[in-house]
Amino acid sequence: MKLITFLTFFLLSFSCMAAEETSRNVILRGSYDNSLLQFKGRKSGRVAFMGGSITQMNGYRPMVAARLKKLFPETMFEFINAGISSTCSTTGAFRLRSQVLEKGKIDLFFIEFAVNDDQDAGHAYRECVRGMEGIIRQARSVQPKMDIIVTHFVNPGMLRDLQSGKMPVPMAAHEEVLKKYGVSTIFLAREVADRIKAGTLTWKEFGGTHPGPAGNAIAAQMIGSLLKTAWSKRVAQAQKDHPMPSEAIDQGSYFNGVFLSPGGSANDDWKWQVPNWKEIPGGFRGTFAGMKLLCSERSGSETSVKFKGSALGAYVLAGPDAGVVEVSMDGGPWKRVELYHRFSRGLHYPRTVMFAADLEPKEHTARLRLARESNPASKGSVARILQFTVN
């Protein structure tokens, strides 16, 4: 009788595990033994979260952190919040090294950029691949034992696409990367669509693009389900490197992305300074308080930057007075790059603009010139550069 009871319990447990593992919205790829061995065996752990405002806000991130602390009560955790509102996966690839990898060994890494690649950056498929592959390949190259989970959050437009049977561009592009690198997906966006169709959830109950407590709880529960399934398997005796594809999906992906300080490009017209934000119209986020930027407001003013790599761009704060930067690469023709964004009207909006990509990977010199004509919606012609982005 006891044997039958045990077998019944075992089969029920196995069927539940299999259902979790094969769920279309909780997609387990690869092993999570490394993080389990670290948290349970060494009783310490460093967990990082990267994304836009959905990550930066008090949402799914602290919920997941609380779950981990409850699951491993004797483990000393360090949690890194690398969420920055409005930023996309392109910016993520360039800020990954300084804001995540240089913090030390990362045991478990959570990423979300689907919404911002869509509504903020408006990326085409190629840029979505280049940003996400830039993050995943760089992370695994520098720290090959890092366990990674990517969550696809959702906005109204993406929800409508899913409800009509279409896959939103960022999610399709990110999934190509995640499948290639064996990284798990929490398909929260499709879970929301499924529950709304079934009548068990409404968009209002979920909380919208920036989910409310109920929406974030769904995300945290799905992450918990994935980790429970992964950690219930037979665990390896020692940590192992995750497999790395020999070739990238796109050789132009930003997996060698770094920040390059623009301080060396300062001159009489391009000032390396902390702007007096109190006297500059437009909203300003405290995230950037006290930071020096390379600033110019004189049309026609020039500066230059030398770099080694295959791509150059700039991580900027583009406010109501954002202008146009003209760029000449290695003495070539001038190219106009618009800094002003549709969200710049009332906010000094953080974004990355690429000046040149697919260059020969060698030393280059770029000349930058502030254009005389800016976007018709802009109230000025100003450039404020936080960092140059170099691949």
RODO-2510 file (C-alpha; in nm, 4 decimals, decimal comma):
residues 391
     n   res          X          Y          Z
     1     m     0,0000     0,0000     0,0000
     2     k     0,2818     0,2328     0,0912
     3     l     0,4580     0,1470    -0,2386
     4     i     0,1444     0,2271    -0,4412
     5     t     0,1025     0,5557    -0,2538
     6     f     0,4635     0,6489    -0,3166
     7     l     0,4409     0,5602    -0,6878
     8     t     0,1199     0,7598    -0,7223
     9     f     0,2800     1,0604    -0,5523
    10     f     0,5910     1,0259    -0,7697
    11     l     0,3918     1,0086    -1,0944
    12     l     0,1767     1,3061    -0,9945
    13     s     0,4872     1,5039    -0,9029
    14     f     0,6553     1,4097    -1,2289
    15     s     0,3505     1,5068    -1,4355
    16     c     0,3361     1,8471    -1,2646
    17     m     0,7063     1,9039    -1,3287
    18     a     0,6679     1,8066    -1,6932
    19     a     0,3698     2,0388    -1,7342
    20     e     0,5677     2,3269    -1,5873
    21     e     0,8665     2,2518    -1,8044
    22     t     0,6655     2,2267    -2,1248
    23     s     0,4382     2,5236    -2,0576
    24     r     0,4317     2,7476    -2,3619
    25     n     0,4834     3,0544    -2,1457
    26     v     0,7425     2,9209    -1,8989
    27     i     1,0145     2,7959    -2,1291
    28     l     1,3057     2,6248    -1,9563
    29     r     1,6280     2,6081    -2,1538
    30     g     1,9590     2,4858    -2,0187
    31     s     2,0696     2,4280    -1,6608
    32     y     2,0379     2,6432    -1,3482
    33     d     2,2624     2,4220    -1,1358
    34     n     2,5264     2,6925    -1,1017
    35     s     2,3031     2,9358    -0,9150
    36     l     2,1556     2,6579    -0,6983
    37     l     2,5009     2,5307    -0,5998
    38     q     2,6046     2,8871    -0,5165
    39     f     2,2983     2,9780    -0,3118
    40     k     2,2602     2,6459    -0,1308
    41     g     2,6196     2,5326    -0,0973
    42     r     2,8200     2,8508    -0,0584
    43     k     2,5360     3,0431     0,1092
    44     s     2,6032     3,3604    -0,0833
    45     g     2,4717     3,4986    -0,4068
    46     r     2,4789     3,7992    -0,6342
    47     v     2,1650     3,8517    -0,8434
    48     a     2,1352     4,1240    -1,1073
    49     f     1,8327     4,2707    -1,2824
    50     m     1,8606     4,4724    -1,6044
    51     g     1,5886     4,6430    -1,8048
    52     g     1,3900     4,9626    -1,8317
    53     s     1,1426     5,1221    -1,5916
    54     i     0,9659     4,7878    -1,5358
    55     t     1,2867     4,6652    -1,3736
    56     q     1,3842     4,9915    -1,2052
    57     m     1,0437     5,0361    -1,0395
    58     n     0,9201     4,8652    -0,7259
    59     g     0,7707     4,5737    -0,9190
    60     y     0,8659     4,2179    -1,0085
    61     r     1,2318     4,2684    -0,9112
    62     p     1,1819     4,3019    -0,5314
    63     m     0,9215     4,0246    -0,5448
    64     v     1,1725     3,7849    -0,7007
    65     a     1,4376     3,8968    -0,4521
    66     a     1,1993     3,8260    -0,1632
    67     r     1,1232     3,4790    -0,3031
    68     l     1,4933     3,3955    -0,3236
    69     k     1,5575     3,5130     0,0321
    70     k     1,2655     3,3064     0,1594
    71     l     1,3824     2,9994    -0,0319
    72     f     1,7410     3,0339     0,0928
    73     p     1,7067     3,1945     0,4393
    74     e     2,0710     3,1310     0,5349
    75     t     2,2141     3,2803     0,2155
    76     m     2,3611     3,6300     0,2063
    77     f     2,2315     3,7914    -0,1132
    78     e     2,3424     4,1007    -0,2981
    79     f     2,0845     4,2337    -0,5431
    80     i     2,1843     4,4713    -0,8236
    81     n     1,9188     4,6962    -0,9760
    82     a     2,0471     4,7844    -1,3235
    83     g     1,7080     4,9012    -1,4452
    84     i     1,7064     5,2453    -1,6093
    85     s     1,3770     5,3884    -1,7304
    86     s     1,3343     5,4338    -2,1062
    87     t     1,6484     5,2418    -2,2023
    88     c     1,6446     4,9666    -2,4642
    89     s     1,8565     4,6558    -2,5221
    90     t     2,1020     4,8598    -2,7312
    91     t     2,1844     5,0798    -2,4331
    92     g     2,1841     4,7653    -2,2186
    93     a     2,4564     4,6036    -2,4263
    94     f     2,6839     4,9063    -2,3830
    95     r     2,6195     4,9602    -2,0110
    96     l     2,6344     4,5908    -1,9191
    97     r     3,0043     4,5865    -1,8385
    98     s     3,0180     4,8882    -1,6083
    99     q     2,6783     4,8476    -1,4435
   100     v     2,6622     4,4688    -1,4020
   101     l     2,9716     4,2649    -1,4922
   102     e     3,2196     4,4823    -1,3049
   103     k     3,0158     4,4422    -0,9841
   104     g     3,1602     4,0917    -0,9405
   105     k     3,0538     3,7358    -1,0177
   106     i     2,6839     3,7317    -1,1107
   107     d     2,5106     3,4063    -1,0222
   108     l     2,1632     3,4780    -1,1607
   109     f     2,0772     3,7485    -1,4132
   110     f     1,7246     3,8674    -1,4986
   111     i     1,6674     4,0720    -1,8155
   112     e     1,3637     4,2491    -1,9681
   113     f     1,3758     4,4733    -2,2753
   114     a     1,0863     4,3698    -2,5015
   115     v     0,8641     4,6659    -2,4116
   116     n     1,1367     4,9295    -2,4408
   117     d     1,2714     4,7909    -2,7674
   118     d     0,9174     4,8386    -2,8962
   119     q     0,7639     5,1567    -2,7579
   120     d     1,0767     5,3554    -2,6691
   121     a     1,3370     5,2621    -2,9296
   122     g     1,1008     5,1441    -3,2033
   123     h     1,3688     4,8982    -3,3089
   124     a     1,3582     4,6955    -3,6264
   125     y     1,4284     4,3221    -3,5959
   126     r     1,8037     4,3587    -3,6576
   127     e     1,8550     4,6092    -3,3780
   128     c     1,6554     4,3926    -3,1358
   129     v     1,8873     4,1015    -3,2151
   130     r     2,2000     4,3145    -3,1897
   131     g     2,1001     4,4505    -2,8504
   132     m     1,9881     4,1243    -2,6880
   133     e     2,2690     3,9173    -2,8376
   134     g     2,5067     4,1905    -2,7298
   135     i     2,3920     4,1401    -2,3705
   136     i     2,3730     3,7585    -2,3664
   137     r     2,6935     3,6849    -2,5570
   138     q     2,8955     3,9425    -2,3648
   139     a     2,7615     3,8216    -2,0289
   140     r     2,8382     3,4582    -2,1038
   141     s     3,1798     3,5411    -2,2564
   142     v     3,2926     3,7301    -1,9461
   143     q     3,1154     3,5077    -1,6915
   144     p     3,0402     3,1695    -1,8552
   145     k     2,8805     3,0207    -1,5421
   146     m     2,6140     3,2921    -1,5173
   147     d     2,2526     3,1663    -1,5173
   148     i     2,0185     3,3956    -1,7141
   149     i     1,6403     3,4377    -1,7441
   150     v     1,4648     3,6795    -1,9817
   151     t     1,1076     3,7976    -1,9239
   152     h     0,8890     3,9434    -2,1991
   153     f     0,6632     4,2091    -2,0501
   154     v     0,3871     4,3678    -2,2598
   155     n     0,2250     4,6946    -2,3668
   156     p    -0,1177     4,7444    -2,5312
   157     g     0,0136     4,7296    -2,8893
   158     m     0,2061     4,4104    -2,8292
   159     l    -0,0942     4,2609    -2,6524
   160     r    -0,3114     4,3332    -2,9560
   161     d    -0,0525     4,1657    -3,1795
   162     l    -0,0489     3,8534    -2,9642
   163     q    -0,4276     3,8435    -2,9484
   164     s    -0,4432     3,8548    -3,3285
   165     g    -0,1859     3,5784    -3,3679
   166     k     0,1115     3,8016    -3,4494
   167     m     0,4465     3,7876    -3,2725
   168     p     0,5739     4,1351    -3,1760
   169     v     0,9064     4,2119    -3,3437
   170     p     1,1172     4,2494    -3,0254
   171     m     0,9891     3,9206    -2,8825
   172     a     1,0532     3,7330    -3,2080
   173     a     1,4055     3,8758    -3,2309
   174     h     1,4839     3,8141    -2,8644
   175     e     1,3545     3,4570    -2,8910
   176     e     1,5929     3,3873    -3,1790
   177     v     1,8780     3,4913    -2,9503
   178     l     1,7529     3,3025    -2,6446
   179     k     1,7073     2,9778    -2,8379
   180     k     2,0552     3,0112    -2,9869
   181     y     2,2178     3,0598    -2,6444
   182     g     1,9967     2,8242    -2,4416
   183     v     1,8489     3,0976    -2,2215
   184     s     1,5076     3,0514    -2,0586
   185     t     1,2043     3,2667    -2,1349
   186     i     0,9248     3,3869    -1,9113
   187     f     0,6639     3,4733    -2,1770
   188     l     0,4585     3,6950    -1,9476
   189     a     0,3118     3,8850    -2,2451
   190     r     0,1544     3,5726    -2,3910
   191     e     0,0437     3,4547    -2,0468
   192     v    -0,1481     3,7806    -2,0053
   193     a    -0,3061     3,7383    -2,3502
   194     d    -0,4039     3,3798    -2,2663
   195     r    -0,5601     3,4739    -1,9328
   196     i    -0,7523     3,7654    -2,0819
   197     k    -0,8867     3,5326    -2,3528
   198     a    -0,9872     3,2798    -2,0854
   199     g    -1,1640     3,5522    -1,8871
   200     t    -0,9487     3,5065    -1,5769
   201     l    -0,7667     3,8416    -1,6054
   202     t    -0,8257     4,1892    -1,7431
   203     w    -0,5695     4,4428    -1,8634
   204     k    -0,6813     4,6726    -1,5818
   205     e    -0,6282     4,3989    -1,3221
   206     f    -0,2821     4,3297    -1,4644
   207     g    -0,1996     4,6964    -1,4154
   208     g    -0,0983     4,8104    -1,7634
   209     t     0,2429     4,8527    -1,9240
   210     h     0,3937     4,9175    -1,5821
   211     p     0,2167     4,6321    -1,4037
   212     g     0,0470     4,6735    -1,0711
   213     p     0,1064     4,4385    -0,7764
   214     a    -0,1127     4,1687    -0,9311
   215     g     0,0674     4,1812    -1,2656
   216     n     0,4117     4,1772    -1,1093
   217     a     0,3063     3,8884    -0,8880
   218     i     0,2220     3,6859    -1,1989
   219     a     0,5712     3,7513    -1,3354
   220     a     0,7344     3,6565    -1,0054
   221     q     0,5238     3,3404    -0,9793
   222     m     0,6206     3,2318    -1,3324
   223     i     0,9886     3,2891    -1,2553
   224     g     0,9461     3,0887    -0,9359
   225     s     0,7826     2,8078    -1,1327
   226     l     1,0703     2,7938    -1,3805
   227     l     1,3359     2,7886    -1,1076
   228     k     1,1445     2,5251    -0,9081
   229     t     1,1382     2,3004    -1,2126
   230     a     1,5035     2,3625    -1,2951
   231     w     1,6197     2,3148    -0,9355
   232     s     1,4144     1,9969    -0,8803
   233     k     1,6260     1,8073    -1,1318
   234     r     1,9391     1,6121    -1,0484
   235     v     2,2023     1,8731    -0,9697
   236     a     2,5620     1,8588    -1,0901
   237     q     2,8408     1,8234    -0,8347
   238     a     3,0230     2,1335    -0,9500
   239     q     2,9517     2,4494    -1,1462
   240     k     3,0038     2,4249    -1,5209
   241     d     3,0392     2,6759    -1,8031
   242     h     2,7310     2,7239    -2,0138
   243     p     2,7794     2,6263    -2,3794
   244     m     2,8602     2,9178    -2,6096
   245     p     2,7752     2,9141    -2,9823
   246     s     3,0930     2,9501    -3,1847
   247     e     2,9339     3,2056    -3,4175
   248     a     2,7075     3,4963    -3,3337
   249     i     2,3699     3,5310    -3,5026
   250     d     2,4807     3,8761    -3,6205
   251     q     2,8499     3,9652    -3,6204
   252     g     2,7390     4,3261    -3,5795
   253     s     2,5712     4,2510    -3,2458
   254     y     2,7038     4,4656    -2,9633
   255     f     2,8736     4,1862    -2,7654
   256     n     3,1914     4,3923    -2,7366
   257     g     2,9928     4,6972    -2,6283
   258     v     3,1484     4,9381    -2,3788
   259     f     3,1103     5,2956    -2,2622
   260     l     3,3823     5,5437    -2,3569
   261     s     3,3930     5,8605    -2,1488
   262     p     3,3405     6,1712    -2,3643
   263     g     3,5502     6,3844    -2,1294
   264     g     3,8475     6,3665    -2,3648
   265     s     3,6452     6,5328    -2,6408
   266     a     3,5844     6,8526    -2,4441
   267     n     3,6980     7,1863    -2,5890
   268     d     3,5931     7,5515    -2,5764
   269     d     3,2540     7,4766    -2,7345
   270     w     3,1908     7,1243    -2,6058
   271     k     3,1935     7,1436    -2,2248
   272     w     3,2487     6,8474    -1,9920
   273     q     3,0248     6,9516    -1,7036
   274     v     2,7271     6,8873    -1,4810
   275     p     2,4444     7,0875    -1,6403
   276     n     2,2530     7,3312    -1,4236
   277     w     1,9324     7,1319    -1,4532
   278     k     1,7297     7,3745    -1,2429
   279     e     1,7636     7,6362    -1,5160
   280     i     1,7012     7,3999    -1,8091
   281     p     1,3359     7,3402    -1,9051
   282     g     1,2134     6,9830    -1,9062
   283     g     1,1760     6,6974    -1,6611
   284     f     1,4909     6,5497    -1,5149
   285     r     1,5340     6,2087    -1,3491
   286     g     1,7409     6,1749    -1,0363
   287     t     1,9174     5,8730    -1,1886
   288     f     2,1464     6,1193    -1,3674
   289     a     2,1942     6,3724    -1,0883
   290     g     2,5530     6,4892    -1,0477
   291     m     2,6740     6,3248    -1,3679
   292     k     2,9013     6,5113    -1,6056
   293     l     2,7960     6,5288    -1,9697
   294     l     2,9659     6,6518    -2,2861
   295     c     2,7473     6,9495    -2,3769
   296     s     2,7282     7,1930    -2,6639
   297     e     2,4651     7,4469    -2,7638
   298     r     2,6501     7,6427    -3,0321
   299     s     2,5466     7,5472    -3,3845
   300     g     2,8403     7,4557    -3,6039
   301     s     3,0673     7,3711    -3,3082
   302     e     3,2891     7,0671    -3,3605
   303     t     3,4660     6,8034    -3,1569
   304     s     3,6137     6,4606    -3,2282
   305     v     3,6560     6,1188    -3,0715
   306     k     3,9082     5,8445    -3,1440
   307     f     3,8052     5,4850    -3,0820
   308     k     3,8854     5,1283    -3,1773
   309     g     3,5985     4,9075    -3,2848
   310     s     3,3282     4,8399    -3,5404
   311     a     3,0579     5,0796    -3,4183
   312     l     3,0202     5,4171    -3,2481
   313     g     2,7218     5,5872    -3,0926
   314     a     2,6260     5,8053    -2,7981
   315     y     2,4184     5,7558    -2,4863
   316     v     2,2482     6,0934    -2,4520
   317     l     1,9926     6,2878    -2,2549
   318     a     1,7649     6,4271    -2,5224
   319     g     1,5410     6,6981    -2,3819
   320     p     1,2956     6,9547    -2,5226
   321     d     1,5923     7,1442    -2,6730
   322     a     1,7715     6,8427    -2,8266
   323     g     1,9369     6,9094    -3,1603
   324     v     2,1014     6,7175    -3,4428
   325     v     2,4587     6,5905    -3,4447
   326     e     2,6362     6,5612    -3,7777
   327     v     2,9023     6,2901    -3,7889
   328     s     3,1945     6,2401    -4,0273
   329     m     3,3704     5,9054    -3,9913
   330     d     3,7384     5,8942    -4,0896
   331     g     3,7040     6,2044    -4,3052
   332     g     3,3979     6,0740    -4,4893
   333     p     3,0730     6,2560    -4,5691
   334     w     2,8664     6,4153    -4,2943
   335     k     2,5686     6,2155    -4,1656
   336     r     2,2822     6,3714    -3,9673
   337     v     2,1819     6,1926    -3,6461
   338     e     1,8652     6,3115    -3,4724
   339     l     1,8866     6,3370    -3,0941
   340     y     1,5303     6,4578    -3,0317
   341     h     1,2819     6,1808    -2,9493
   342     r     0,9030     6,1892    -2,9440
   343     f     0,9277     6,1578    -2,5637
   344     s     1,1699     6,4532    -2,5427
   345     r     0,8966     6,7170    -2,5371
   346     g     0,8795     6,7288    -2,1586
   347     l     1,1686     6,5099    -2,0471
   348     h     1,5461     6,4864    -2,0766
   349     y     1,5065     6,1446    -2,2264
   350     p     1,7866     5,8826    -2,2030
   351     r     1,8539     5,7063    -2,5303
   352     t     2,1354     5,5627    -2,7379
   353     v     2,1829     5,6806    -3,0957
   354     m     2,4255     5,4995    -3,3239
   355     f     2,6511     5,7148    -3,5408
   356     a     2,8052     5,4297    -3,7405
   357     a     2,7928     5,0494    -3,7362
   358     d     2,9466     4,7657    -3,9423
   359     l     3,2797     4,9464    -3,9612
   360     e     3,6065     4,7631    -4,0046
   361     p     3,7189     4,6731    -3,6502
   362     k     4,0181     4,9051    -3,6239
   363     e     4,1061     5,2532    -3,5006
   364     h     3,8782     5,5309    -3,6253
   365     t     3,8322     5,9030    -3,5792
   366     a     3,4863     6,0560    -3,5797
   367     r     3,4199     6,4284    -3,6117
   368     l     3,1019     6,5576    -3,4490
   369     r     2,9349     6,8842    -3,5406
   370     l     2,6219     7,0384    -3,3927
   371     a     2,3862     7,1064    -3,6820
   372     r     2,2293     7,4480    -3,7381
   373     e     1,8819     7,3045    -3,7994
   374     s     1,7136     7,0801    -3,5446
   375     n     1,3879     6,8899    -3,5305
   376     p     1,0867     7,1215    -3,5856
   377     a     0,9435     7,0001    -3,2546
   378     s     1,2599     7,0917    -3,0640
   379     k     1,2944     7,4219    -2,8816
   380     g     1,6678     7,4426    -2,9327
   381     s     1,9775     7,2794    -3,0736
   382     v     2,1679     7,1215    -2,7854
   383     a     2,3690     6,8017    -2,7434
   384     r     2,4228     6,6397    -2,4014
   385     i     2,6255     6,3182    -2,4153
   386     l     2,6554     6,0901    -2,1118
   387     q     2,8826     5,8323    -2,2767
   388     f     3,0103     5,7345    -2,6155
   389     t     2,9100     5,3759    -2,7019
   390     v     3,1770     5,1680    -2,8737
   391     n     3,1521     4,8120    -3,0015
***
